[in-house]
Amino acid sequence: MRPPLWFPPIALTEKEQKVIARIRRAKLFIFLREVRHELFDEEFQRELGTIFARQHGW
């Protein structure tokens, strides 16, 4: 059994936009939020799921 694939929204929510407007030092977190859909593409999620399943004996 593998975890289901995650399809995060690409566009920032209104709340996220407000938080980002106030953040000055956490530029890495802003960057990661903006590109998470690229980082966690289907292929990478499947690879993570396989590793997770193997570690848990699934």
C-alpha positions, 0 to 999 in steps of 0.5 A, a space after each residue: 500500500 502506498 500513500 495517495 499522490 498529492 496534487 497541491 494547488 499551484 496558486 497561492 491562497 489569499 492567506 498565503 499571499 498575506 503571510 508571504 507579504 509579511 515574511 522578510 527572512 524566510 525566503 527559502 520557505 517562500 521559494 519552496 512553497 512556490 515550487 512545491 508542485 514541481 519538486 513533488 511531481 508524480 515520479 518523485 512521489 512514487 519514488 517516496 512512496 516506494 521507499 516508505 512502503 519498503 521501510 514499513 514492510 508493505 
